[in-house]
Amino acid sequence: MRIAIVTDAWHPQVNGVVTTLSRTVALLREADHEVMVVNPWMFKTFPCPTYPEIRLSLFPGRKIKETLSFFAPDAIHIATEGFLGWSARAYCLKNGLRFTTSYHTRFPEYVRLRAPIPLCLTYACMRRFHAKAVRTMVATEDLKEELSQYGFQNLALWSRGVDTEIFKPRSKDFLEDKRPIYMYVGRVALEKNIEEYLKADLNGTKYVIGDGPALKEMRTKYPQVRFTGYKKGVELAKHLAASDVFVFPSRTDTFGLVMLEALACGIPVAAYPVPGPNNIIRHGVTGILGEDLQKAANEALQLDSKQCRSFVEEFSWKRCTSQFFNNLYFPAARKSSVDIANTVLQMAPARCGKAAGRQ
């Protein structure tokens, strides 16, 4: 099948959206599907204000039309609500094409942190964007319920996976700092609530792996913290495995893929009891959920790393890709030529689907 995925988030960005889409695309191609990723590098772009590492596409409408018309996909998935997403949506509606979308990012909350714009207005904009989709894919049951309350319809689950060959328990000797070592991985930005972690009174050493618009300010304000910048692949896995607790201070993430990566390395998680962590962490087993992040981080030190690892061993990108594929919309004339339920990897999205529910 020919599948077009339209996304405003793509390499070299480092985030959960890019990781999820990259793994999904790779596995779809392994299953002999032809996949085209419509991304910002195919267009003239300019840096996003306050987020220069994010490139925004400039007037993409005409090229979107030419690109999708030439590729003639069997299914179109619009992954993000940026300039490319809105342009692809307009193209589909104008040409009577059905499409799916996904909800990765809490834009209303992100905007509200930076400007006094009521959530009801930004959620209305998001609801309008997704309203015409055959299905809108979300990562967890909690998010599905929350968006339903905001009036979103046709919601479907598409969870996440983790590469347990890369993210696995390794030697603690990789880091020689004073222990315990607490670690955060992600954007250094206001919406990640990172300062709640940085100001927590924790004995030992704090690490921050990532980059973002608040990095310079946080480095100046918290000189005792080790800021490493971005890490990827094995290097990231070695850092994670050498830590003692992974601290996830975000209250707005829709999932939190880095938590799965930490657990796969045998590292317990300390987080707030909010959507995302609520759907991933087994309180008292693989992490501690609580409103006191400092207390949660200290209590997480007592948890069994083997329990963390065993919990994620069944999380598979293959199953999650199967789930994504089964959520796509194919016109009846083309759908009859393929057994959608078995095409991707001959595998039902068992654990992936459960991951989207309460653990």
Buried (B, 14 or more C-beta within 10 A) or exposed (E): BBBBBBBBBBEEBBBBBBBBBBBBBEBBEEBEBEBBBBBBEBBEBEEBEEBEBBBBBEEBBEBBBEBBEEBEBBBBBBBBBBBBBBBBBEBBEEEEBBBBBBBBBBBBBBBBEEEEEEEEEBBBEBBEBBEBBBBBBBBBBBBBEBBEEEEBEBBBBBBBBBBBEBBBBBEEEBBEEEBBBBBBBBBBBBBBBBBBBBEBEBEBBBBBBBBBBBBEEBEEEBEEBBBBEBBEEEEBBBBBBBBBBBBBBBBBBBBBBBBBBBBBBBBBBBBBBBBBBBBBBBBBBBBBBBEEBBEBBBBBBEBEBEBBBBBBEBBBBBBBBBBBBBBBBBEEEEBEEBEBEEBBBEBBBEBBBBBBEEB
